[in-house]
C-alpha cells in the first residue's frame, strides 16, 4: 500500500520532475530515474483534490495508471524527491 505526502502541492516545489508520461509507467521505471537519496512520488489530480503518492509496490503504480486511463485522474506527473524532505510529511 502506498503512503501519501501532505501537503501534496509541495511536491512540485521540492521535487525534480521526471520526464515520464502517464499510462504505461512502472515502479521500476520511476526508481531508475531517481538519484541516490531520492524517492519516487506520483503527483495526481482527481479534480476534487490533488494527492502525492509514494508507491511501495508495482501494484500501486498499476492501479494509478488504470485510474488515469479510465479518466478518474485528470493529470498525473512524476517526481524524484530527496528522502529528507519527506520526513514528517507522510
CORPETA-V101789 format. One record per backbone hydrogen bond with DSSP energy under -0.5 kcal/mol. NH is the residue of the N-H (numbers start at 1). CO is the residue of the C=O. E is the energy in kcal/mol with one decimal. If there is no record, write none. Layout:
nh=NH co=CO e=E
nh=NH co=CO e=E
//
This chain:
nh=3 co=54 e=-1.5
nh=5 co=52 e=-2.4
nh=6 co=89 e=-2.4
nh=10 co=7 e=-1.8
nh=11 co=8 e=-1.6
nh=13 co=10 e=-1.4
nh=14 co=10 e=-1.9
nh=15 co=11 e=-2.3
nh=16 co=80 e=-2.7
nh=17 co=15 e=-0.6
nh=18 co=78 e=-3.2
nh=20 co=18 e=-2.2
nh=24 co=21 e=-0.6
nh=30 co=26 e=-2.1
nh=31 co=27 e=-2.9
nh=32 co=28 e=-2.1
nh=33 co=29 e=-0.8
nh=33 co=30 e=-1.0
nh=34 co=30 e=-0.6
nh=34 co=31 e=-0.9
nh=38 co=35 e=-2.3
nh=39 co=81 e=-2.7
nh=41 co=79 e=-2.8
nh=42 co=53 e=-3.0
nh=43 co=41 e=-0.6
nh=43 co=77 e=-2.7
nh=44 co=42 e=-0.6
nh=44 co=51 e=-2.8
nh=45 co=75 e=-2.2
nh=46 co=49 e=-3.0
nh=48 co=46 e=-1.7
nh=51 co=44 e=-2.5
nh=52 co=5 e=-0.5
nh=53 co=42 e=-2.9
nh=54 co=3 e=-3.2
nh=55 co=53 e=-0.8
nh=60 co=57 e=-0.8
nh=61 co=57 e=-1.2
nh=62 co=58 e=-2.8
nh=63 co=59 e=-2.5
nh=64 co=60 e=-1.7
nh=65 co=61 e=-2.6
nh=66 co=62 e=-2.4
nh=67 co=63 e=-2.1
nh=68 co=64 e=-2.4
nh=69 co=65 e=-2.6
nh=70 co=66 e=-2.0
nh=71 co=67 e=-0.7
nh=71 co=68 e=-0.8
nh=72 co=67 e=-2.1
nh=73 co=67 e=-1.1
nh=74 co=45 e=-2.6
nh=75 co=45 e=-1.0
nh=77 co=43 e=-2.8
nh=79 co=41 e=-2.7
nh=80 co=16 e=-2.4
nh=81 co=39 e=-2.6
nh=81 co=79 e=-0.5
nh=82 co=14 e=-0.5
nh=83 co=37 e=-3.1
nh=85 co=82 e=-1.6
nh=86 co=82 e=-0.6
nh=86 co=83 e=-1.4
nh=87 co=83 e=-0.7
nh=89 co=86 e=-2.2
//
